[in-house]
Amino acid sequence: MSCNYADSLSPYPNKGVLGVAEQFDKESDINEKISKLVEWLQNAKHVVVHTGAGISTSAGIPDFRGPNGVWTLEKKGEKPNVNVSFNDAIPTKTHMALRCLLSKGYVQYIISQNIDGLHMKSGVLRSCISELHGNMFAEQCNKCRRQFIRSSPTETVGQKACGGSCHRGCRGGILLDTILDWEHDLPERDLDMAFMHSTLADLNIALGTTLQIIPSGNLPLKNKKHGGKLVICNLQPTKHNKKADLIICAYVDDIMTKLCKRLGLEIDAYDAVNDPTTHPNDCNQEWTIKPHQVKDIEKMYNTKMKKAAVQRKASKNSPAVFTKTEEQPSSKRKCKDKLNNVALKSEIRTEIKSE
Ligand SMILES: [Zn+2]
């Protein structure tokens, strides 16, 4: 599959702002801004990184809206000069730095719009990533919804049959690619996890994205009403620059290299041993977000929301009034938890629809 997978998607007129000139901060400004980012990273408890096409350009994969992006060139009647296939592309410095930051506990979660599978190839665990638009190196059973890792990119896009039947032997279960076309809903568990992590984050960092696609582009703002910070690292201006607490205009690979150095971390080189797509014999490798992983985050999310509601109430009824809350019987609690979950789902849907 060529890296210009956009060619395979249905025609779509609303491609957003294209080809805006890139801006570069002065070296001294970059260093100063990275000092601030290091300080925030060290003090944050929950850091979520949102990645877009800009983090894969140094792997040879064109972005969409950059000066040489797929859609910028398409508008001029040109095609990108692609020098790598999805099969040969390997994770960049940024992908490897993120893996390192996750393993050292500086970052808790990644939310990616990229379908190139480079986060997976870097060795990031499924429990640490939402892939909102799919992954070329994953396929999904249409019956049990389990996802499996592929050793080569899918030849199809738009959730079509990509050959083969479910590795778990589901009756009639066939494997589909996971790449979204414009009319598709985002994958539910990936989106739920992304929404909750973004809201829980005291620091959301957007890397290499102009934040123009919704809902993905609005997720980094979800922590703002809870006092969280937003950092944007992108060469082009983004849709949400006005809401950012810090904007760094530099190559993301340079930012991540400097950041890791300042934290005393060494970024590992890409190693095929940690790349699950290089183990073709193990066709049972799953790439499914497990329900219990969603539940764990739901608990954290509900706790945060309850705390926020109490704080709001306290600030309204100032001076604060403390009331004793009675422990509820477990069956009632269970019922309430269920209701909370339903409320959470509908809240996610409403917020996303209203965008
Ligand atoms: Zn199945």
Residues whose N, C-alpha, C, O or C-beta is under 5 A from the ligand:
A	BS01	ZN	C141 K143 C144 C166 R168 C170 G173
